[in-house]
Amino acid sequence: MNELINRKAVTKVKNYLNKFDENIELIVLDETARTAIDAANSLKTEVGSIVKSLLFKDNDNNYYLCLVSGDKYVSTDKISQLVGLTIKKTTAQECKEFTGYSIGGVSPIAHDNKPKLILIDKNLSKYEKVFAAAGHPYVVFGVTYLELVKLTNGTVNNIVE
């Protein structure tokens, strides 16, 4: 594989995946996966099978990671109701500082800090395989929906508009 696999953030994701299942491979793309549409085009898959990892926080600085199907939009109202607090999207800098990943490469796993809660969009269950960022906009990994739930220890909910 090329030099992207040796980047610190990507190595962190790969090490985490190896503890779960050594057979999960990183996929290095020829084109960016910075957006769900880009990732779907690069992988020749449906946009909905792309996992968007979006970070939110409440006024007490508790962080919540939301894993959303690439063809859906997250509902901050639904998330606020679920957690019982008003939440807002983090800035790019807050995301990088909290997760260790830059936007466009935010992995659903292996964060520098642990989110208070990981919420998973139930729409992802429609796909045989889902694809998530692996710490870099050109590197992803593919797992089944159930593997994603186990990997993240996330809670499945209706969190989209």
C-alpha positions as CSV (number, residue, x, y, z in Angstrom):
1,M,0.0,0.0,0.0
2,N,1.1,3.6,-0.4
3,E,2.3,6.2,2.0
4,L,-1.2,7.0,3.2
5,I,-1.4,3.8,5.2
6,N,1.6,4.9,7.3
7,R,0.0,8.1,8.4
8,K,-0.5,8.3,12.2
9,A,-4.3,8.7,12.0
10,V,-4.7,5.8,9.6
11,T,-2.4,3.6,11.6
12,K,-4.5,4.3,14.7
13,V,-7.6,3.1,12.8
14,K,-5.9,0.0,11.4
15,N,-4.6,-1.0,14.9
16,Y,-8.2,-0.6,16.3
17,L,-9.6,-2.7,13.5
18,N,-7.0,-5.4,13.9
19,K,-8.1,-5.9,17.6
20,F,-11.6,-6.4,16.3
21,D,-11.0,-8.4,13.2
22,E,-7.6,-8.6,11.3
23,N,-9.4,-9.4,8.1
24,I,-10.9,-5.9,7.8
25,E,-8.8,-4.1,5.2
26,L,-8.2,-0.5,4.5
27,I,-9.1,0.7,1.1
28,V,-6.9,3.4,-0.4
29,L,-8.9,5.4,-3.0
30,D,-7.6,7.0,-6.2
31,E,-9.9,9.9,-5.5
32,T,-11.0,11.7,-2.3
33,A,-13.7,10.4,0.0
34,R,-14.0,13.8,1.6
35,T,-17.8,13.8,1.0
36,A,-20.2,10.9,0.9
37,I,-20.8,11.5,-2.8
38,D,-17.1,11.5,-3.5
39,A,-16.7,8.3,-1.5
40,A,-19.6,6.6,-3.2
41,N,-18.3,7.5,-6.6
42,S,-14.8,6.2,-5.8
43,L,-16.1,3.0,-4.4
44,K,-18.8,2.6,-7.0
45,T,-21.5,2.1,-4.4
46,E,-24.6,3.8,-3.2
47,V,-24.3,7.1,-1.3
48,G,-26.4,5.7,1.5
49,S,-23.8,3.0,2.2
50,I,-21.2,5.7,3.2
51,V,-21.0,6.4,6.9
52,K,-20.7,10.1,7.7
53,S,-19.1,10.6,11.1
54,L,-20.4,13.9,12.5
55,L,-19.4,15.3,15.9
56,F,-21.7,17.4,18.1
57,K,-21.5,18.8,21.5
58,D,-23.8,20.2,24.2
59,N,-23.4,23.3,26.4
60,D,-21.5,21.2,29.0
61,N,-18.9,20.2,26.4
62,N,-20.0,16.6,26.2
63,Y,-19.4,15.3,22.7
64,Y,-21.7,13.0,20.7
65,L,-20.6,11.2,17.5
66,C,-23.4,10.5,15.0
67,L,-22.9,7.9,12.3
68,V,-25.2,8.8,9.5
69,S,-26.1,7.3,6.1
70,G,-24.5,9.3,3.4
71,D,-27.8,10.1,1.7
72,K,-29.4,11.5,4.9
73,Y,-29.2,14.7,6.9
74,V,-28.8,14.5,10.7
75,S,-31.5,16.1,12.8
76,T,-30.1,18.1,15.7
77,D,-33.6,18.3,17.2
78,K,-33.9,14.5,17.3
79,I,-30.4,14.2,18.8
80,S,-31.2,16.9,21.4
81,Q,-34.3,15.0,22.4
82,L,-32.4,11.7,22.7
83,V,-29.7,13.2,25.0
84,G,-32.0,15.6,26.8
85,L,-29.8,18.6,26.0
86,T,-29.4,21.1,23.2
87,I,-26.6,20.0,20.9
88,K,-24.8,21.8,18.1
89,K,-22.3,20.8,15.5
90,T,-18.6,21.2,16.4
91,T,-16.2,23.3,14.4
92,A,-13.6,21.7,12.3
93,Q,-11.0,22.6,14.9
94,E,-13.0,21.2,17.8
95,C,-13.5,18.0,15.8
96,K,-9.8,17.6,15.1
97,E,-8.9,18.3,18.7
98,F,-11.5,15.9,20.1
99,T,-11.3,13.0,17.6
100,G,-7.8,13.4,16.3
101,Y,-9.1,13.4,12.7
102,S,-9.7,16.2,10.3
103,I,-13.1,16.6,8.7
104,G,-13.3,14.4,5.6
105,G,-11.3,11.7,7.3
106,V,-13.2,11.3,10.6
107,S,-13.3,7.7,11.5
108,P,-16.2,6.2,13.6
109,I,-13.5,4.5,15.8
110,A,-10.2,5.1,17.5
111,H,-10.7,8.6,18.7
112,D,-8.3,10.6,20.9
113,N,-11.2,11.2,23.3
114,K,-14.2,9.1,23.9
115,P,-17.6,10.6,22.9
116,K,-20.2,10.5,25.6
117,L,-22.5,8.7,23.2
118,I,-22.2,7.3,19.7
119,L,-25.5,7.3,17.8
120,I,-26.0,5.3,14.7
121,D,-28.5,6.1,12.0
122,K,-30.8,3.1,11.5
123,N,-30.9,3.7,7.7
124,L,-27.4,2.2,7.5
125,S,-28.9,-1.2,8.2
126,K,-30.3,-1.2,4.6
127,Y,-26.8,-2.0,3.2
128,E,-25.0,-5.2,3.1
129,K,-21.7,-3.3,3.6
130,V,-21.1,0.2,4.8
131,F,-17.9,2.2,4.3
132,A,-16.4,4.7,6.7
133,A,-13.4,7.0,6.8
134,A,-10.2,5.5,8.2
135,G,-8.5,8.7,9.4
136,H,-7.7,10.2,6.0
137,P,-9.9,11.5,3.1
138,Y,-8.4,8.9,0.7
139,V,-8.6,5.9,3.1
140,V,-11.8,4.0,4.1
141,F,-12.8,0.6,5.4
142,G,-15.8,-1.5,4.7
143,V,-17.8,-3.5,7.3
144,T,-21.3,-4.9,7.8
145,Y,-23.8,-2.8,9.6
146,L,-23.7,-5.1,12.6
147,E,-19.9,-5.0,12.7
148,L,-20.1,-1.2,12.7
149,V,-22.5,-1.3,15.7
150,K,-20.1,-3.7,17.5
151,L,-17.0,-1.8,16.6
152,T,-18.3,1.5,17.9
153,N,-20.5,0.2,20.7
154,G,-23.1,2.7,19.3
155,T,-26.8,3.0,19.9
156,V,-29.1,2.7,16.9
157,N,-31.7,5.4,16.6
158,N,-33.7,7.5,14.1
159,I,-31.4,10.6,14.1
160,V,-32.1,11.9,10.6
161,E,-34.6,14.4,9.2
